[in-house]
Amino acid sequence: MPPLEPVALPTMYRVRQAFTRTRLEDIPGGVRQTLAGARLPIKRGDTVAIGAGSRGIANIDVVAKATVDWLKAEGARPFVFPAMGSHGGATAEGQRSVLAHYGITEAAMGCEVRAGMEVVQVGEALGLPVWLDRIAAEADWIGVVNRIKPHTDFKGSIESGLFKMMTIGLGKYQGATQYHRANVTHGYETVITAVGREMLAKARIGFGLGIVENGYDETACVEAFNAEDLEAGERRLLKDARAWMARLPFSPLDVLVVEEIGKNVSGSGMDTNVIGRPSNPHEPFPADPKILWIVALDLTDESYGNATGIGNADFTTRRLAEKIDWKPTAINTLTACAPTGPSCRWCSRPIGRRWRARSAASASPRPSAPG
């Protein structure tokens, strides 16, 4: 291939954004305080299964450890289990490895980490069986710990958070596959709400611990809810999460350079709420901001080769492409009914980024992005 001729670039300016920076300084203290005030049903001697997911949540190891310590201080017997649907290659060891990458190990937590992929049926919603991780089902109580944020596939009053973990996470591979397919017919919010409510009614959900981050990927607040208060609490925290979320400063953009994509960054590799490109063809999603070209430079190590969301990019690097492990990528995208995830939309190349994405926009007008 002959070398490219020199290209005259438009004038560029370096821009730094400032977001609302609500921040929880004492995270263990905040976890202890909110759990103590949540009127939980857990008693001395009870076993408590604490569900932890596959997302790259700020300080998730600190939050999980503080939860374990508080339960121990109350005389309970906690253990941690992976609540992450089909992630980690849909294997017990793969999911245990994902937790370990986030610092959630038996040594760090001071309790067992029990992983399995078997499920049991605990109820029915929308004419479908509701599945629950068998290991969690054997505990006296289940606690779900997750970040609450706008979802990358749909808009609603309940999106990504505790209800989603009760649905997709606790359902393991079998439940995740079933619910994602049901989403095509019923819609994400309907499925997550119906299954989450059935979980609250039929499974022994002792508490949910919601985490909200600010626009700098820092822990802004943590709040615990008992089963009765969980739904209303999650709806309230989602409003805070949406208000504090990082956003690109202007639209339209000619080029967005994404330093890294990854499952620890977003379930869709890149946060579609930031880039304005939906990953779900079945539900309406605001196409804002409008970006002509997106370039993804790398895939995070924490993704373990899962390049879900690469299809939202237009260009990528050989470095990223060579990191892709097609088996977990295919399992994740097919389970989520998003088979276009691995491939680029127009030119067979990948893309993405965490939040310190660098954007470049010229002052001269450009054509709008292809539909």
N, C-alpha and C positions, 0 to 999 in steps of 0.2 A: 504494500500500500504506500503510495507516494506521500511525502510529508505535506501537511496542510500549509497553505499560505498564511502569512501573518493576518490576524483578524483585529480590526479596530474596535475596541470595546467602548461602550457608552460610559459616561461619567458615573462613578460609584461613590457611595457614601456609607460610612460605618455607622450603624444604628444600634443603640442599646435600649432595651425596653425596661420599664419598671412596673411591677405588678403589686397588688395588695399582698402584704407579707405577714398575715396572721400566722403565728407560729407557737407551737407548744414546746416550751423549753424543758420541762421535766416530764419526759414521756412515761417512765415507769410510775411516777407519782400520779400522773393523769389517768393512767390505766387503773391503778388501785382505787383512786377516788371514784371513778365512774362505775366500776364494777360494784363497789361497796354501796353505792346509792341506787342501784338498779332493781332492788327488790327481787333478787334471783331465788329460785326454788331449791338451789343446790344445798345439800346437807352434808355434815361430816360423814366420811366414809364412802360417799358417792363417787363412782367413776365418771369422769368427764372427758369426752372426746372433743378435742379442739381442732377444728378444720382450718388448714392453712392452704392458700392457693399458689398459683404459678406465676403471678404477676410480680414485677419488680417494684414493690411498694417500699417507700422510704421507711427505714427503721423497722421493717416487719419482724426482724429477729428480736429487737428490743421489746416490741409490743407483745409478741408471742411469749417471750420469756417472762415478762411482767404478769401476763395472764396466768401462766403456769404457777408462778410464785404466789400470786394472790389466792388461787384455788388451793394450793398446798397449805397456806396459812389458815385457810378456813377449814382445814381437815379433809378436803376432797382428795381424790386420787386421779390427777389429770394425765392424759397422754395426747400426743399430737398425731394427726393423720392427714394425708394429702387430700384436699378437696378441690380437684382440678380437672374433672371430666376426663377428656381423652389426652391431655397433655402428658409430657414425659414419655412419648411414644406409646401411650396406653398400656404401660406395664407398671407393676408395683415398684420394681427397682428403679425404673426411669423416673417415676414420680418422687420416690425417696431421694434420688439424686438431685432433682430440681429443688427440693426443700433444702438440701444440704448446701447447694450453691448460694442460697440466701441466708446461710448461717443457722438454719433450723435443723440441728442435729441432736441426738440424745445427749451428747456431752454438753452442748451449749444450753439446752433447755432444762436439763436435769430431770428428764422423764423419758419414757419410751416414745419412739416414733414408729407407729404401726401402719403398714401400707399393704393394701390389697386392691383387687379390681372386682371382686364379687359384690353383687348387690342383692337386696331383698325388696320385695314390694311392700309398701306401707300404706298405700291408698290409691286413689284414682282421681284424675282431673282431666276435664275435656274429653272424657271417654278413653283416656290413656292410663296405663299403670304408672304410679309414681314410685321411682326407684331410690333406694338409699344404700350407701356404702355399708356392707355387712358388718365390718369392724365397728363403725360408728353406731350401728343399730344395737350392738350388744352392750353399749355403755348405758349407765343410768341417765346421763344427760349429754347433749351435744351443744357445743358452742361454735359459732361461725365467726371468723375474724377476717374482715376484708375491707378494702378501700371502696368508698362510695364515690362514683364519678359519672359523668355523661358517657353513655354507651357509644361505641363506634359504629353500630349498625342501625340504630333506631332512636327516635326521640319519644319521651314519655315522662310520666311523673315518678316512675320507678325504672331505673335503667341498669347500670352496672354496680353491683354491691352485694348486700347480704341476701336478698331474694334470688339474685342470679346464682350465688354460690349454693344456696339451698336447692336450686333447680339443676343447674349444669354441673356444679362441683361435686355435690353429694351423690349425684346420679351416676358418676363415673362414666366410662366409655358408653355403656349401654344406654344410660339415661341421656347423656349428651347427644348421642346420635338420634334418639327418638325425639327429643325436644327441638333440636334444630330443624328436623324435618317438619315437625308440627308448626314451627314458626312460619313456614311458607304459607300454610293455610290460615292459621289463626292470628299471626302477628306476634312479634317478640314479647311485647308488654303483656298481652293477654296470657301467653303461655307461662312466662315467668311469674306473673301475679297468681294465676290459678294454681300452679304447682307449689309455689312458695307458701300459699295459704294452706294447702293440703298438708305440707310438711309441718307447718306450725300446729295444725290440728291433730295430726296422727303420729308424727315422730316426736321424740322427747327433746325438743329444742329448748335448751335451758337459757341461752342468751345469744345475742348477736353483738359483736363489737365493731362498730363502724369507724373507719379512719378516713379523714378528709385531708387532702394535701393542698398546698398553695401553688401558685404559678412557678415556683422554684423547685418543685419536687421535694418539698419539706413537709413534715407532719404539722398540720395546722390545728387539728383537734382530734380527739378520740371520744366516743360516746357509746356506752353499753345500754342495751335494751333487753328487757325480758320478752317472752313470746307475745304477750298482750300488746306491748308498746312498740314492737319492732317495725311493723309496717309504717305507721305514722312517723316514727323516728327516721326511718330511711328516706321517706319522701321529703322530710324537712332538711336533712343533711345534703340531699342532692341539690337543693337550691343553693346552698353555700358552695358546694363543689363547682357548680356551674358558674357562679359569680367569681370565684377565685381562679378559674382555669386560665392557663396561658393561651394567648392567641397571637397570630401574626399581626403586625401593625397596620397593614394596608392590603387592599385588593383593587385591581388585579395585580398579579405578579407574573413576570416573565419566566424566572427560573428560581426554584427552591432547591438548595443543596442540603441534603439530609446526611448528617455525619454517620448515624447508625440507625438501622431499623432493628426491631427485635420484639420477642414476646414479653420480655421484661419491661419494655417501653410501653407497649400497647398490645391488646389482643389482636389487633389488625396490623401489627408490625410498625405502622405509623399511626398516630392518633388521627382518625378521620375528622374529628371535631376541629383539629388544627389545620389540616391540609385541604379540607373541603371536598374530598373525593370518597364517596361511599364505597364500602366493601360488600354491601348487601343489596342485591338487585330487587328484592321483594318488598321493600318499604321505602317511603319517601324520606329523603335526607337532604338538608340544605347544602347546596353546592356553593359554599362560601368559606374561605376566599376562593377566587378563581385563579388558578395557577396554570400557565401554559405548559411548562416542562418541570418535572421533578427528577432529581438525580439522587440516587442512593449510593453512598460510598462504602458502607460496611455493614456487617451483621454482628450483633452483640454476642459475646461468648456465652452469656446467660441463656441465649436462645437454643443452644445445643443443636445448631443447624436448621432449626425450624424457621423457614423464611416466609411464613404466612404473611400476606400483604404485599409481597413483591410486585404483584400485578398492578398496584396503584402507582408504580414508578414508570418512568419513560426510559431512563438510562441507568446503568450501574457500572460497577468495576469488576474486573476479573477476580479481584480479591474477595468480593462479596459472593460472586457466583460459585467460587470454589469452596466456600464454607457451607453451602447448602447441603443438608441431609434430606434427601427426597422422601424417605419413609415417614418421619414425623411430620414433615411438611404436608404430605399427601393425607395422612391420617387426620390432621387438624383441619385442613381445608375441606376435605370431603365430609367430615363429621359436621362441620359448620355450614354445609351446603353452599360453600363458596369455592368451587373448583378452579376459578380463575385466579385464586390467590398466588400460585407460584409463578405465573407468567405475566410479562408486561403487557400493557393494553395495546400498544401500537408497534412495539419494536423488539419483542423478545428479550428485554433486559430488565433488571431489577432496580430497587430503590428504597428509601426510607430514612427515619431519623428520630433520635431521642428528642429532648426538648431544646437543647441549645442549637437548634437548626439555624443555619446561616442562609439568609435570603438575599437575592440580588434582583433589583428591579430597575429598569431604565426609565428615564423621564420621557422618552419618545413613545408614541402609541404603538401597540403591537396588536396583531390579530387575536381574537379570543381563542381559548383552548378548544381543540376538537371535541366534539360530543362523543 
